[in-house]
Amino acid sequence: MSVDNNKHDFPSALFNSSLFNQVLERLIPAEDGFPSAGDLKLEEHIKFMGARHPYLNEVFADGFAIINETSNEALGADFVSLATNNKDDVLKLVEKRAPEFFQELLRHTYTGYYINSTVVRLLKIQGRPPQPEGYDLPPFDLKLLDSVKKRSPFYRKV
C-alpha cells in the first residue's frame, strides 16, 4: 500500500489562480479606502497556517474545489466568470455545503487581513503591545480616596 505524502500539501497552483483572490475579495471587499482581502495577496498567511496545521491544506484544497463545483451546479459556470452578486450567492451555498471549510476560510482570511501592515496602517492602530508604554490614562482623581481615608483600619497593627 502506498502512502500519499502530498495529501496535506496545499496546491500552490491555487494561489496562482484568480479563484483564490476572487473568493477572498468577496469575503472582505474593498471599501472606504481599504483594500479587499484579495488585493492583499494573503497566500503567504494561508500557506503559513497550512504548514502549522496540515489538516487545513486538505480542508482548503477540498473547499476551493467545492466552490467551483457549487458554482457549476447552481449557475452553470466557474466561480471566476460569475457576476459579483452571483459569487455571493455561490459562497452562501458553499457555507451551508462545507461549513468547516467556510469557517476556517473566514477565520484565516480575517486574521491575515487584520494583521497585514497595510490594514494596520489604515486603521491607525499601533502595531505594538499596550505595555510597557501603556494606554493613555486620565490623571488620577485623589478625591476617590476620601471615603477610604475616613474608614477605620480593617487590619491589625503588628
C-alpha positions, 0 to 999 in steps of 0.5 A, spaced: 500 500 500 502 506 498 502 512 502 500 519 499 505 524 502 502 530 498 495 529 501 496 535 506 500 539 501 496 545 499 496 546 491 500 552 490 497 552 483 491 555 487 494 561 489 496 562 482 489 562 480 484 568 480 479 563 484 483 564 490 483 572 490 476 572 487 473 568 493 477 572 498 475 579 495 468 577 496 469 575 503 472 582 505 471 587 499 474 593 498 471 599 501 472 606 504 479 606 502 481 599 504 483 594 500 479 587 499 482 581 502 484 579 495 488 585 493 492 583 499 495 577 496 494 573 503 497 566 500 503 567 504 498 567 511 494 561 508 500 557 506 503 559 513 497 556 517 497 550 512 504 548 514 502 549 522 496 545 521 496 540 515 489 538 516 487 545 513 491 544 506 486 538 505 480 542 508 482 548 503 484 544 497 477 540 498 473 547 499 476 551 493 474 545 489 467 545 492 466 552 490 467 551 483 463 545 483 457 549 487 458 554 482 457 549 476 451 546 479 447 552 481 449 557 475 452 553 470 459 556 470 466 557 474 466 561 480 471 566 476 466 568 470 460 569 475 457 576 476 459 579 483 452 578 486 452 571 483 459 569 487 455 571 493 450 567 492 455 561 490 459 562 497 452 562 501 451 555 498 458 553 499 457 555 507 451 551 508 455 545 503 462 545 507 461 549 513 468 547 516 471 549 510 467 556 510 469 557 517 476 556 517 476 560 510 473 566 514 477 565 520 484 565 516 482 570 511 480 575 517 486 574 521 491 575 515 487 581 513 487 584 520 494 583 521 497 585 514 501 592 515 497 595 510 490 594 514 494 596 520 496 602 517 489 604 515 486 603 521 491 607 525 492 602 530 499 601 533 502 595 531 505 594 538 503 591 545 499 596 550 505 595 555 510 597 557 508 604 554 501 603 556 494 606 554 493 613 555 490 614 562 486 620 565 490 623 571 488 620 577 482 623 581 485 623 589 478 625 591 476 617 590 480 616 596 476 620 601 471 615 603 477 610 604 481 615 608 475 616 613 474 608 614 477 605 620 483 600 619 480 593 617 487 590 619 491 589 625 497 593 627 503 588 628 
